[in-house]
Amino acid sequence: MPTTWCGDGPRAAGALVTSHATAEGRKILHRYATWHLLRRLRRRSRGKDITHSQLTVARQHLRAAVYLLNWLEDQNLTLATCRQTDIERWMTSGDVRLRQKAGHFVRWALAQKIARDLTFPAQRWNGPSQPMDEEARWATARRLLHDDTLKPEDRLAGLLLLLYAQWPAAISRLTVDHIEETDRAVRIRLGAVPVDLTAPVAELALQQVEVRRSHAVLGRTDSPWLFPEGQPGRPISSWAMGERLRKLGIRLAETRSTALFQLATELPAAVLARTLGIDITVAIKWQRAAPETGPPTQSRSANEPPAASKEKTYVPLDDQDRHHVGVAGTDPR
């Protein structure tokens, strides 16, 4: 490691890097330490000696990266193969250490294209605490359901986050085959068990499927992706999908947490995991937290349906648009 880490810095940083078991992981750690952490130290010191506190923070960032890579190795995963559900499982596990600093490492890996389709919030958010969380969510949902000036694909993506708590990374990986149409219902497969789509959302989903299949018939593309990228055969990146949702006025982390809190109050953890495609340990965490800190009861409108059974969860809107979002085929056992 470079001697400009000062003092015992090279030995400490080198020991952290070599403590990881895999050669590929050590290469990534060395790159992170040398070309990101050290470069940032030099820039912030502005030619002066690096202070002990600055060096300590840099070591913590490197140590956090080692902790995360070690956990991934234990799960037979790498930064390239892990998915959003794996990151969420780590964040809610007992093994999580230096979480915020690990987030810096993940975002660096995304920028370097070492990892992809991951979202790691810049700050920890502990769920909705004010009525405005729910009110703003339903206002945005109503706008996406009815505003024809917005692109249909953006409306569909936004509703998947607002109503079904799907991260941009998960939305971007959906294909036309994830949408299932039968004589009685339109369903979307987000996890092991498909979810019934309410009428207006179903219409948007079928419209997007039709657009994608018509493009294939016309020979414009044979891409299976529901939300394709500009380049043929590739899905939109999670970053680009997130940007599109932000332009709709959606705050990604807060919106998803609000949706999960409501769903967790109405569905068993096993059902939540199977229908939404999240890890069971994550679902259990949300269910335990929801009764304590879930959306405040004063945010409910007078027209909101009563508490749902374990087999259905309802999404309230307004008098003219009280549509139910059903979780199909659930088994509370």
N, C-alpha and C positions, 0 to 999 in steps of 0.2 A: 504493500500500500504506500501511497506517496508520503514522504517525510513531512510535507507541509501540514499534516494533521497536528503536528507539534507534540513534543513530549512523548508520552507513551501512546499517543494516538495511533500511529501506524500499527503497533503491536495489538492494541485493543481492537481496532477495526479489522485487521487481518485475522485475528482470532475469531471474531464474529462471522466473518465470511467463510472461513474454513470449517466452522462448526456445523455448517449445513451439509447434509449427506450427499447430495447429488452434484455432479459436475456442472450440469446446466444451471442449477440453482446458484451455485457459487459464482458462475460467470455473470448471471443477472445481478447478484449482490455486489460483485466487484464493480460492475458498470454503474449501478445505482450509487455506490459510495463515491466512486471516482469522478464520474461525469455529472452527477446531480448534487449530492450532498457537499462534496468538496468544492465544486464550482460555486455553489450558493454561499458557502462559508467565505470564500475569497471575495465574492461580490459584496457581501454584507460587511466584511471587515475593512474594505476600501484601502487595502495596502497596509493596514495596521496588524499587529499580532492578534491571532485568534484567541479569544478569551476562553477561560475554563467553562463558563456557562454555555457559550456557543458550541463548544466541543461536546459538552454533555448532551445537549439537545440533538446534535447530529448523530451521536452514538445511539440515542434512544430511537431515532428514526430508523437507523440501520438494524437495531435489535428488533424493532417491531416487524421489519421486513423478514428477518430470520424466523421469528415466531410464526408468522403467517405461512411462509414457505415450508417450515417444518410440519405444520398442521396439514397442509395440502399433501405433502409427501406421505404422511400417515394415512391419508384417505386415498392414496394412489392417484393423486391429481397433481397437475401443474398449473401455472398461471394460464397457460394456453388452453388447457382442457377444462378448467373449472367454470362453472356457470353461476348465474345470479343466486340460484337456490343454495349452492355450496357456500358462497360468501355469506348469505343470510344465516345459514346453519352455523358457520364459524362465529358470526357476530353474536349469536344467542347461546353459544356453548360455554361451558365452564373453562375452556382453554383460552378464551379471548384475553389478550393482554396488549396494552398500548394501542387500543383500538383506533383512536384518532390518528395516531402517527402511522399506523398501518394503512389508513385511508390515503395518506399522502403517497405511500408506495404504490398502492393500487392505481391511483390516478396517474402517477408517473408511468407505470407499466402500460396503461391504456394509451397514453400519449406517445409512447415508444412503440406501440403496436405489438407489445409482448403479450398482452391480454386484450380481449375484445368482448363486447356485449355484456359488460359489467357496469353496475352503478353503485357507487359508494358515497353516501351523503357526506358533504364537507363538514357538517356539524351534526351532533346527535340531537334528535328530536323525539321527545317523549310522548307524543300523541296529542290529540286535540284537548284543549282545556277551556275553550270559550265557545259559546253558541255560534259565533261567526264561522267556525270551522265547518259545521254542518250546513249552515245557511248558504255560505259561499259555494259549497260543493253542489247543492241542489240547484242553485241559480245557474251555475256553469253547465250542469247536466241539462237543464231546460233549454239553455241556449244552443247546446250541441244537438239536441233533439229536433229543434225547429228552425234554426238559422240556415236557410238555403244558400246564403251568400258564402258560407264556409265550404271548403272542399269536403266531399263526402268521406274520403279516406281519413282526413284529419278528425272529422266528427266521430267516426267509428273508433279510431285510436284513443281519442280523449275519453269516450264513454267506457272503453275497456279499462282504463285507469280509474275513472271516477266510480264506476259501479262494481267492477270486478277486481280492483286492486292489483292490476297487472303493471309491472315495471316496463319502461320503454324497451329494455333488453328482451323481455318475453314477447312483447307485442311485435317487435321487429322480426322475430323468428317464426311467426305464424305463416302457414301456407293455406292455399285454398282448400286443402283436404281437412283442415281443422274445423271447417264449417260444414255441418251436417244438416241436410234438409229432408224431412219426412212429411207424410201427409198431415200430421198433426202439429209439428213443431219445427223450429230452426234451432239448432244447438251449436255450441262452440266447445271444442275440446281444449281446455286450458291445463287440465291435469288428467288423472286416470279416468275420471267420471265426467261426461259432458254436461254442460250447463245450458238450460233453456234460455233463449234470448227473448226478451219482451218485444212486442211487435215493431216499434220504431227502430230499435237497435237491430232486430233481425232484418228489416228492410235495408238498412245501411250495409249490413254484412253481406247479404245476397247481392246487392248492387255492386259491391267491391269484387266479389267472386266473379260476377258476370263480366265486369270490366277486364279482369285478369284473364279469363278464359277466352274472351273475344279477341284480346291481343294475341293469344297463342294461336287461335284459328287463323287470324290474318297474317301470321308469320312474323309479327313484330318481335315476339319473344316467346320462349318456351319456359320462362321462369315460373316455378310453382309458388313463389312468395306472394303473400297477400299484400305486403307493403314492399315493393321492390326498390332497389337502388337505381341510380341512373345507368350504372354499368349492367349489361345483360347478365342474367343468371345469378345476381347477388341480391340479398335482402338489404333494406335500408339499415344503416348502422344504428346502434342504440343511441349514440350521441346525436345523430341527425333526427331520430325520432323524438328524443327528449327536447331538442330545440323547437321542433314543430309544435309540441304540446305546450312548451313555455310561451310560444307566440299566441296561443289561445288563452293565455292568462292563467294557466294551470301551474301551481307550485307542486312539483312532483312528489317530494318526500312527504309533505304535509297531507296532500290529497290521498296518497296511497295509505298512509297511516290512519287517516280518518275512516276510509273505506274498510280497512281491516278491523278497526275497533268496532264498527257497527256489526260487521259480519261475524266477528268473534263473540259478540253477545248473543247471537241468534243461532249459531251452528256449533256442533261439537268439533273439537280440534281435528279428529280424523276426517270428518266430512270437509272441513275447510282445506285440509291438505290435499285430499283427493280431487276436489273440484277446482281449486285455484292453482294447483301445481306447485305449492310451496312445501318445504320440508316439514315433517310432522313435529319436529322439535320447535320450529319457528311458530307453527300454529298453536302449540301448547302454550308458548310464552305469551302470545297475543291473547289467548283465551283467559289466561290467569290475570293478565293486566286489565282486560276490558271491563270487568265488573267494578274494578277499583277506580279506574281513571278514564272510562269510556266517555263518549259524547254526552254532555249534560242533558238531563231530561227536559230542561226548559227550552231546548232547541227544537223539540218536537212540535209540530203544528197540530191544530185541533183536528185536522182531517187525516192525520197519519194513522195507518192501520195499527191494530194492537200487536203486541209482541208475537213474533212468528213462532211456528212450531219448529221442531228440530229438522224437519224435512223441507222447509221452504224459508227463504228469506225475502223480505219485501223491501222495495225501494220506494219511498214516498216522494211524490213531486208536488203537484198542486191539484186544485179541483178539476181542471180540465185535462190533466195529464197524469192521473194516478195509475201508473202501469206497474205491474208486478214483475220483478226479476226473480225467476225461480231457479233453484239449484236442483237439477233433475237427477233422479235415480239415486238419491242419497240413502245411505244406510247408517243410522246413528250408532250402530254397534262398533 
